[in-house]
């Protein structure tokens, strides 16, 4: 029988590394995917994801369940880590298409499934959106998070998230129409 997530969180808060390991195993893929879609470089995404989980482990005692899944807290850490990544490098978060195409071409060698190729195509289109729209589209449609949870992660109200999502979808439609 699978242990409820909040029980694992409590155990991790009491210093049980094995419980945190189970939380890590559950959330590593979606958090990595979120980071990778934001930074477009495998090594950077791996480093940032490692730092996210290190920060989570170091600060797990501060986590308080507020009616949202544990993943919301991890996404908040991930969102801030991506912002810090770009700040520390003084790089604009919206990468130019040429660099995205180079990254996509580099990664294509490692990709073996149709899913990865589709993800790459989606990434190219999403990269053309402003950073806040990118985050919302990834969290909502790639990671399937509810609007309420996204609003909490990004510290915005649900209405603002819906407006940004609507604008992002409208922009994506324009991009795809012009492609």
ABEGO torsion letter per residue (X at the ends): XBBBAAAAAAAAAAGBAAAAAAAAAAAAAAAAAAAAAAAGBAAAAAAAAAAAAAAAAAAAAABBBAGBBAAAAAAAAAAAAAAAAAAAAGBBABBBAAAAAAAAAAAAAABABAAAAAAAAAAAAAAABBAAAAAAAAAAAAAGBBAAAAAAAAGBBAAAAAAAAAAAAAAAAAAAAAX
